[in-house]
């Protein structure tokens, strides 16, 4: 390759290198080029599933405690979601009862990235619940059970995955084999 | 002497306005646009990247310098190509920046209805939309879009100005509802929009319940203002409190509260799209190429 060609290529190559450096520093180009929805990569899956697990652990403890507020700080959920849970516990509290919820089973049916900092999870959940009198924890209702699909929307805030909202999902109860439980 | 005429500044400006400099800055942009096109992402989305904006601004400056240099050197063909290319690129950026595609869920007479923004460019402004009248069976809606009054048929797109078109779908049911507490305390009432295409919920005041209302399967409402039956599901957190079909004016009791719905009004989905046409950019680019070709040909004939 002659010197003229080398000189002609030098400027575009330098420009490309500088562009790549700027893009990598400020734009996260791999994120922008991704088409959504996309499968959730192994780098984010443990954190997303972890957020769902922690949310439900705190959710059950929060109801069982009758609304111990400091538990809410441990809930990986956006402010609006925490307010919703707070309202629910407060409503049960007006009856002088405590709702005891037990997540008997959760099957992860689908996980996907829906944006640079957004993900969705489809979960089949089986819950048992009963009411206890707050004063003496006497059981005041029958133990009831239900199964329902839930679709969760998660957002990444400050590097942490949080539950942003949920909605009902019409899905059939899954067969037991080969599906991921948590 | 003007600083621009000093030899050192001149040399820098000439180098910046050279074809090599323009090509060097354009190369990464071409690669990014190619990558977006390959992945079927709108190429305009590339302008959201700060690196693309910085290189685009640099390219615009270099193109202006290159055009100035071409004019100074009396290279008319090159100047025509550069100026035409710059104008076409500017037009492309304007198409992206002013694009608008938004859908309003508007009840009759509702001021500032909720809007779903599909595509709204950074320089586009959402118009005020007001559904003035939509009589069931009338086949057309009367609207105010950005201050312009128009009658739009239900279904097909209608022009609402030179570059804007409006599509109206409806009428959909918007029954009235009432939720009343124990001993008739804290009544809450209003109208709610029922979307036949999806299951949606609404929340009343500070209650934790979600009220999912939909049309029962296979039941098209004869008069959308007062559907005879609706499917109701009340959910509180993880617990399904109630789920069944309910009749108009029926009082549904649940968890020390009462829910009822009755006759109300209608709502419509109003999609507003505004887009600058692409053809002026194409025409400018084509005119620049033809002008440059013509000038070069004439120059060659004169030289011959």
Contacts between the chains, C-beta under 8 A, distances in Angstrom:
chain1	res1	chain2	res2	distance
A	8	B	20	6.5
A	11	B	20	5.4
A	11	B	21	6.7
A	11	B	23	7.5
A	11	B	24	3.7
A	12	B	23	6.2
A	12	B	24	4.5
A	12	B	27	4.3
A	14	B	24	7.1
A	15	B	24	4.2
A	15	B	25	5.7
A	15	B	27	5.9
A	15	B	28	6.0
A	15	B	55	7.9
A	16	B	27	6.0
A	16	B	28	5.2
A	16	B	31	7.4
A	19	B	28	3.7
A	19	B	51	5.8
A	19	B	55	5.9
A	20	B	28	7.6
A	22	B	50	7.6
A	22	B	51	4.5
A	22	B	54	6.6
A	23	B	49	6.7
A	23	B	51	3.9
A	26	B	50	4.8
A	26	B	51	6.4
A	27	B	49	4.6
A	27	B	50	5.8
A	27	B	51	5.2
A	29	B	49	7.2
A	29	B	51	7.7
A	32	B	45	7.8
A	32	B	48	7.4
A	32	B	49	6.0
A	33	B	35	5.9
A	33	B	36	7.5
A	33	B	39	6.1
A	33	B	41	7.6
A	35	B	39	5.7
A	35	B	40	7.4
A	35	B	41	6.7
A	84	B	208	6.9
A	85	B	237	7.3
A	87	B	206	6.2
A	87	B	207	7.5
A	87	B	208	4.3
A	88	B	208	3.9
A	88	B	236	6.1
A	88	B	237	4.5
A	90	B	208	7.6
A	91	B	207	7.0
A	91	B	208	4.7
A	91	B	236	7.2
A	101	B	238	6.5
A	125	B	238	7.1
A	127	B	238	5.3
A	127	B	239	7.8
A	129	B	238	7.6
A	129	B	239	6.5
A	146	B	238	7.6
A	146	B	239	7.2
A	146	B	240	6.4
A	148	B	238	7.2
A	148	B	240	7.1
A	150	B	238	7.9
A	167	B	201	7.8
A	168	B	199	7.6
A	168	B	212	7.2
A	168	B	233	7.8
A	168	B	235	6.7
